[in-house]
Amino acid sequence: MSLWILAIALASSSNSIIDEPTPVPEVPVSYEREVLPILRQNCLGCHQPARAKGKLDLLTHSSLLLGGRGGPVVIAGQPEESSLIELIRSIDGEPPEMPVDGTALAEAQVELLARWVREGALDDSSSSPSSLPSVDNPPVYPRPPVITSLDHSPDGAHLAVSGYNEVLIWTHDGSELIERLIGLSERIESIAFSPDGSLLAVTGGTPGISGELQVWKTAPWKLSLSIPVTHDTVHGASWSPDGELVALGGADNSLRAFDVETGEQILYQGAHTDWVLCTTFSSDGSHLASVGRDRSLKLTKVATQQFIDNVTSITPGVLKGGLMAIERHPERDELLVGGADGAPKLYRMYREKKRVIGDDYNLIRAYEGLEGRVFDVAWSQGGKHLAAASSHRLAGEAVGAVRVYDTEKELGLWTYPAPTGLYALDFHPQTGAVVVGGADGLIRLLDLESGELRHQFSPFPSPSSDIPEEMGSPIEASSSARTEELAPTDSKQQDS
């Protein structure tokens, strides 16, 4: 054998040794990063502190190992003996028993959970289970949080207010805290009572991680549904007139509607190109209107899930910034919207003539604008009055205002300036009082006729603190001296 042939043979032998794969040690399954997300997405709708079917709570590692009515569901090191694995695994081609009425877990997810159990079902959580809010461990408020949503029950008896990880139910005048509805969502984005007041829809989630739709029974107060939705918070809950459907918008640009009896998603629409922030049904429930950060008001047919129309003008520059709030007139298919330009606008829901490029035909009326951005709008009972709540910055500080209008007139009847940004608004269905909440965590009750502050209170259980003084009395709609000096910027919502 020549030296040249020997060199080739040695090189080939050397390369075969180098190319041989080196075994990589199997990394243990992480409970926090891998197991808990699967449980949150597929199991916590029925097995959480507020709704523990079979007395099984899967929210924390300790409660998972504790098990439920039938005993432990996880036997560390023994996936074959763990009922958790048995119930989610397909056997002999039959669908798994869990999740009930839900989509079966992917085989890879089942095997991941089984491997975690086989490795000892260890807990690598970075947070303490005792820090998670629950009925036995309610949220503690070192300072009031921002109020992002509020709503009155149809009979006017109750006022629901967003908190941290909960919705607080008060008597309408703030005289008594009735209930604390503590669920999975860290952030509450919207609250809406059903038309008959028997149910309460709540949307929110954990930003950047998960969204959730909660449906609570109101007599007695009990969680009826917890539905995971997308991987970010969800917004703008609204009810169909018959109380059978709840619609919501997502940070994934989606519009969805769910059957509250079964929890089934019956509508999905992806026509928006940015976050969908608010929704409302037509008077007969056949159509669904939605607004978002893409500066559009869109109309969708519920039965077919079909995008029908851009209700607002699609001409660039007509709408200056995103739309954040929408509410249908109590008696007519007319839509009140508010957004980044500060001017509440009224639109007809259905187009009556062919669209012409550049037109804004559906616009009925543009109302006198507020400084900054309108974050919420509302109709009075019967629709004679409407109101808008806003927030902006003045000399580096967030301030806000409420303006009430006669529906048929463009100029406001009165304006109430507040020393804080205002993000939530509603009329009391019987008294007509205008109720607002915002960045300082206070609820303010304003007289419908005069705009005077009648009462204010903090809805959050916390040590007593001084209530800030108000920024004076209502100002007349004709007075523009104050509004001309205010800068229309705000830090709560990142809208272009």
C-alpha positions in Angstrom: 0.0 0.0 0.0 1.4 3.4 -1.0 1.8 6.2 1.4 -0.9 8.2 -0.5 -3.5 5.4 -0.1 -2.6 4.9 3.6 -3.1 8.6 4.2 -6.5 8.5 2.7 -7.5 5.5 4.7 -6.3 7.1 8.0 -8.2 10.4 7.2 -11.4 8.5 6.5 -11.0 6.5 9.7 -10.4 9.7 11.6 -13.4 11.5 10.1 -15.7 8.6 11.0 -14.7 8.9 14.7 -15.1 12.7 14.7 -18.6 12.5 13.0 -20.0 10.1 15.6 -22.7 12.0 17.6 -22.0 12.7 21.2 -24.9 11.7 23.4 -26.7 14.8 24.9 -28.0 14.4 28.4 -31.8 14.8 28.6 -32.8 18.0 30.3 -35.4 17.5 33.0 -38.9 18.7 32.2 -39.6 22.1 33.8 -42.8 22.4 35.8 -42.9 26.2 35.5 -41.9 26.6 31.8 -43.4 23.5 30.2 -46.0 21.8 32.5 -47.9 24.7 33.9 -48.5 26.4 30.5 -50.1 23.1 29.3 -52.3 23.0 32.4 -53.3 26.6 32.1 -54.3 26.3 28.4 -56.2 23.0 28.8 -57.2 22.3 32.4 -57.6 25.4 34.6 -60.9 26.4 33.1 -62.5 23.6 35.3 -59.8 23.1 37.9 -58.8 26.4 39.6 -59.7 27.8 43.1 -62.8 29.6 41.8 -64.1 26.5 39.9 -62.5 23.3 41.3 -64.5 20.5 39.6 -64.1 17.3 41.6 -62.4 19.4 44.2 -59.3 19.4 42.0 -57.2 22.6 41.8 -54.4 22.5 39.3 -53.3 26.2 39.7 -50.2 25.4 41.9 -47.8 22.5 42.2 -48.9 21.9 45.8 -52.6 21.8 45.0 -51.9 19.5 42.0 -50.0 17.0 44.2 -52.8 17.2 46.8 -55.3 15.9 44.3 -59.1 16.0 44.4 -62.1 14.2 45.7 -60.8 10.9 44.4 -57.3 11.4 45.9 -53.9 12.2 44.4 -53.9 12.5 40.6 -50.1 12.4 40.3 -47.9 9.7 41.8 -44.3 11.0 41.5 -42.2 8.6 39.5 -45.1 6.5 38.3 -47.0 8.0 35.3 -48.7 4.7 34.8 -50.3 5.0 38.2 -51.2 8.7 37.8 -54.8 9.4 36.9 -53.8 12.8 35.5 -51.9 11.0 32.7 -54.6 8.3 32.3 -57.4 10.8 31.8 -55.6 12.8 29.1 -54.3 9.8 27.1 -56.2 8.2 24.2 -56.6 4.5 24.9 -57.4 1.9 22.2 -58.3 4.7 19.8 -60.9 6.1 22.1 -60.7 9.9 22.8 -59.4 10.9 26.2 -61.8 11.7 29.0 -60.2 15.1 29.6 -60.5 17.9 28.8 -64.3 17.5 28.8 -65.8 19.0 25.6 -62.4 20.4 24.8 -59.6 19.6 22.2 -57.5 16.6 23.2 -53.9 17.4 24.1 -51.3 16.7 21.5 -49.5 13.4 21.9 -46.2 15.3 22.5 -47.9 17.2 25.3 -49.1 14.0 27.0 -45.7 12.5 26.7 -44.1 15.6 28.2 -46.4 15.5 31.2 -45.8 11.8 31.6 -42.0 12.3 31.5 -42.3 15.1 34.1 -44.2 12.7 36.4 -41.6 9.9 35.7 -38.8 12.3 36.7 -40.4 12.9 40.0 -43.0 15.6 39.4 -40.6 18.2 40.7 -41.4 21.9 41.3 -39.0 24.5 39.8 -41.4 27.5 40.2 -39.7 30.8 40.8 -42.7 32.3 42.6 -44.3 31.2 45.8 -47.7 29.6 45.6 -48.8 31.7 48.6 -48.5 34.8 46.4 -51.2 33.7 44.0 -54.6 35.4 44.8 -57.5 33.2 45.7 -60.6 33.3 47.8 -58.5 32.3 50.8 -55.7 34.7 49.8 -57.5 37.7 48.3 -55.5 40.5 46.5 -53.9 43.1 48.8 -53.7 46.6 47.6 -50.8 48.7 48.9 -52.1 51.4 46.6 -55.3 51.6 44.4 -54.8 50.1 40.9 -56.0 51.7 37.7 -59.7 51.1 37.1 -59.9 49.8 33.5 -63.6 48.9 33.4 -66.9 49.1 35.3 -70.5 48.2 34.7 -73.9 48.4 36.4 -76.3 45.5 36.7 -79.4 46.1 34.6 -81.5 46.7 37.7 -79.0 49.2 39.0 -78.4 47.4 42.3 -74.8 46.4 41.7 -71.6 48.1 40.4 -68.9 45.8 39.1 -65.3 47.3 39.2 -62.1 45.9 37.8 -59.3 45.2 40.3 -56.1 43.2 40.3 -56.9 39.5 39.7 -60.5 40.2 40.6 -63.7 42.0 40.0 -65.3 43.8 43.0 -69.1 43.9 43.3 -70.4 46.9 45.2 -73.8 48.3 45.9 -74.4 51.0 43.3 -73.7 53.8 45.8 -70.5 52.3 47.2 -72.0 51.7 50.6 -71.2 48.0 50.7 -68.8 45.5 49.2 -70.9 42.5 48.1 -68.5 40.1 46.6 -64.9 39.7 45.3 -64.8 37.6 42.1 -61.2 36.2 42.1 -60.1 34.4 39.0 -57.0 33.5 37.0 -56.6 36.8 35.1 -54.0 39.1 36.6 -55.3 42.1 34.5 -59.0 42.8 34.0 -59.7 44.5 30.7 -63.5 44.6 30.5 -66.6 43.8 32.5 -70.2 43.4 31.1 -73.4 42.2 32.8 -75.7 40.1 30.6 -79.0 41.8 29.4 -81.0 40.0 32.2 -78.3 40.5 34.8 -77.9 36.7 35.6 -74.3 36.6 34.3 -71.2 38.7 34.3 -68.6 38.5 31.5 -65.0 39.4 32.3 -62.1 39.6 29.9 -58.4 39.9 30.7 -55.4 37.6 31.2 -51.7 37.8 31.9 -50.0 40.2 29.4 -47.8 38.4 26.9 -48.8 35.0 28.3 -52.5 34.2 28.2 -55.9 35.6 27.7 -59.1 34.5 29.4 -62.9 34.9 29.2 -64.7 34.5 32.5 -68.4 34.1 32.9 -69.8 34.4 36.4 -73.3 33.6 37.7 -74.6 36.4 39.8 -77.1 34.5 42.0 -75.2 33.1 43.7 -71.9 34.6 42.6 -70.0 31.6 41.1 -67.6 31.1 38.2 -69.5 29.3 35.4 -66.9 29.4 32.6 -63.2 30.1 32.3 -62.0 29.9 28.6 -58.4 30.4 27.6 -58.1 32.7 24.6 -54.8 33.4 22.7 -51.5 34.3 24.3 -52.2 37.8 25.5 -55.0 39.7 27.2 -58.4 40.0 25.6 -60.7 43.0 25.6 -64.0 44.6 25.0 -66.6 42.0 26.1 -70.2 42.5 24.9 -73.4 40.4 25.0 -75.8 39.5 22.3 -79.3 40.8 23.0 -80.6 37.3 23.8 -77.7 36.8 26.3 -76.5 33.7 24.6 -73.2 34.9 23.1 -70.3 37.0 24.4 -68.0 38.7 22.0 -64.4 40.0 22.6 -61.3 41.3 20.9 -57.7 40.1 21.1 -54.2 41.5 21.0 -53.7 38.9 18.2 -56.0 41.1 16.0 -58.8 38.7 16.3 -62.6 39.1 16.9 -64.3 36.2 18.6 -67.7 35.2 20.0 -68.5 32.3 22.4 -71.6 30.4 23.4 -71.9 30.9 27.1 -73.9 27.7 27.6 -71.3 25.4 26.1 -68.1 27.6 26.0 -67.8 26.9 22.2 -66.3 29.5 20.0 -68.8 30.2 17.3 -67.2 33.2 15.6 -63.7 34.0 14.5 -62.8 37.0 12.3 -59.3 38.3 11.4 -60.1 41.3 9.4 -58.5 43.8 11.8 -54.8 44.5 11.4 -54.1 45.5 15.0 -55.5 44.9 18.5 -59.3 44.7 18.7 -60.2 46.7 21.8 -64.0 46.8 21.9 -67.1 45.1 20.5 -70.9 45.5 20.4 -73.8 43.6 18.8 -76.6 44.9 16.6 -80.0 45.2 18.1 -81.1 41.9 16.6 -77.8 40.1 17.3 -77.2 39.4 13.6 -74.1 41.5 13.3 -71.1 42.4 15.4 -69.2 45.7 15.3 -65.6 46.1 16.5 -63.0 48.8 16.9 -59.3 48.6 17.3 -55.9 50.1 17.1 -55.9 49.8 13.3 -58.1 53.0 13.2 -61.2 51.1 11.9 -64.7 50.2 12.8 -65.6 46.9 11.2 -68.9 45.0 10.7 -69.1 41.2 10.8 -72.1 38.9 10.2 -72.4 36.5 13.1 -74.0 33.5 11.4 -71.4 33.3 8.6 -68.4 34.9 10.4 -68.1 37.1 7.3 -66.5 40.5 7.3 -69.1 42.8 5.8 -67.8 46.4 5.8 -65.6 49.1 7.1 -68.2 51.3 8.7 -65.7 54.2 9.1 -63.9 55.9 6.2 -60.9 53.9 4.9 -59.2 57.0 3.5 -55.7 57.4 5.2 -55.6 60.3 7.6 -59.4 60.6 8.2 -59.2 58.7 11.5 -56.3 60.0 13.5 -55.2 57.2 15.8 -56.8 54.0 17.1 -60.4 53.5 18.2 -60.7 52.3 21.8 -64.4 52.2 22.7 -67.8 51.4 21.0 -71.3 51.1 22.2 -74.6 50.7 20.3 -77.5 53.1 20.9 -80.0 51.4 23.3 -82.8 51.5 20.7 -81.3 52.0 17.3 -78.5 50.5 15.2 -76.2 53.5 15.7 -72.7 53.2 17.0 -71.0 55.6 19.3 -67.2 55.4 19.1 -64.2 57.1 20.8 -60.5 57.0 20.3 -57.2 58.8 19.9 -58.5 61.9 18.3 -60.6 62.8 21.4 -63.9 63.4 19.4 -66.8 61.0 20.1 -68.5 60.1 16.8 -71.9 58.5 15.9 -72.1 56.2 13.0 -75.0 54.3 11.3 -74.2 50.6 11.5 -75.4 49.6 8.0 -74.4 51.3 4.8 -77.4 52.6 2.8 -75.6 53.5 -0.4 -72.6 52.3 -2.4 -69.2 53.3 -1.0 -67.3 56.1 -2.7 -63.6 56.2 -2.1 -62.9 59.0 0.4 -66.5 59.3 1.7 -67.5 59.0 5.3 -71.1 58.4 4.6 -71.9 56.4 7.7 -70.9 59.3 10.0 -74.1 60.8 11.5 -72.5 63.3 13.9 -69.1 64.2 15.3 -69.3 65.6 18.9 -67.2 68.3 20.5 -63.9 66.7 21.3 -62.0 66.3 24.5 -58.3 66.8 25.0 -56.2 63.6 24.8 -57.8 60.3 24.0 -61.3 59.0 24.6 -61.0 55.6 26.4 -64.7 54.9 27.1 -68.1 55.9 25.9 -71.6 55.2 27.2 -75.3 55.8 26.5 -77.9 56.8 29.1 -81.0 54.6 29.5 -83.1 55.3 26.4 -80.2 57.0 24.6 -81.2 60.7 25.3 -77.7 61.4 26.6 -74.2 60.1 25.8 -70.9 60.5 27.7 -67.2 60.1 27.0 -64.2 59.8 29.3 -60.7 60.9 28.4 -57.1 61.1 29.6 -54.1 63.2 28.6 -51.1 64.9 30.0 -50.9 68.4 31.3 -47.5 69.7 32.5 -46.2 66.1 32.7 -49.2 64.9 34.9 -52.1 62.7 33.7 -55.4 64.4 34.0 -58.8 63.5 32.5 -62.3 64.7 31.9 -65.9 63.5 31.4 -68.2 65.2 29.0 -71.9 64.6 28.7 -73.9 65.4 25.5 -77.5 65.6 24.3 -77.5 62.9 21.6 -78.9 65.3 19.0 -76.4 68.1 19.6 -72.7 68.3 18.8 -71.7 70.5 21.8 -71.4 69.1 25.2 -73.8 69.9 28.0 -71.1 70.0 30.7 -67.5 68.9 31.3 -66.1 67.5 34.5 -62.3 67.8 34.8 -60.6 65.2 37.0 -57.1 65.2 38.5 -56.4 61.9 37.0 -56.7 60.0 33.7 -60.2 58.5 33.3 -60.6 55.1 31.5 -64.0 53.6 32.6 -67.5 55.1 32.4 -71.2 54.2 32.8 -74.6 55.7 33.4 -76.7 54.3 36.3 -79.7 52.7 34.5 -82.2 54.3 36.9 -80.8 57.5 38.4 -78.8 58.5 35.3 -75.8 59.3 37.5 -72.5 59.3 35.6 -70.0 56.9 37.2 -66.3 57.1 36.2 -63.1 55.4 37.3 -59.5 55.9 36.3 -55.8 56.0 37.2 -56.2 57.0 40.9 -58.4 54.0 41.7 -61.4 56.2 42.8 -65.0 55.8 41.7 -66.7 59.2 41.2 -70.5 59.6 40.9 -71.6 62.7 39.0 -75.0 64.3 38.7 -76.5 63.8 35.3 -78.0 67.3 35.0 -75.3 69.4 36.6 -72.1 67.3 36.4 -71.5 68.0 40.1 -69.6 65.4 42.1 -72.1 63.7 44.4 -69.9 61.0 45.9 -66.6 59.3 45.6 -65.1 56.2 47.1 -62.2 53.7 46.8 -63.6 50.2 45.8 -60.4 48.5 46.9 -59.9 47.0 50.4 -56.8 48.8 51.7 -55.6 50.9 54.6 -57.4 54.2 54.7 -55.7 57.0 52.8 -56.4 60.7 52.1 -58.7 61.2 49.1 -57.2 63.8 46.7 -59.1 67.1 46.3 -61.1 67.6 43.1 -60.0 69.9 40.3 -63.0 72.2 40.8 -66.5 72.2 39.5 -67.9 71.3 36.1 -67.1 73.8 33.3 -69.6 74.9 30.7 -69.3 73.3 27.3 -68.9 76.8 25.7 -65.7 77.5 27.7 -62.7 76.5 25.6 -60.0 78.5 27.5 -58.9 75.5 29.5 -59.0 72.9 26.7 -56.8 75.0 24.4 -53.8 74.8 26.7 -53.9 71.0 27.1 -51.6 68.6 25.2 -53.4 65.6 23.6 -51.0 62.9 24.8 -51.3 60.0 27.1 -49.2 57.1 28.4 -51.8 54.5 29.2 -52.3 53.3 25.6 -49.6 53.0 23.0 -51.5 54.1 19.9 -50.0 55.8 16.8 
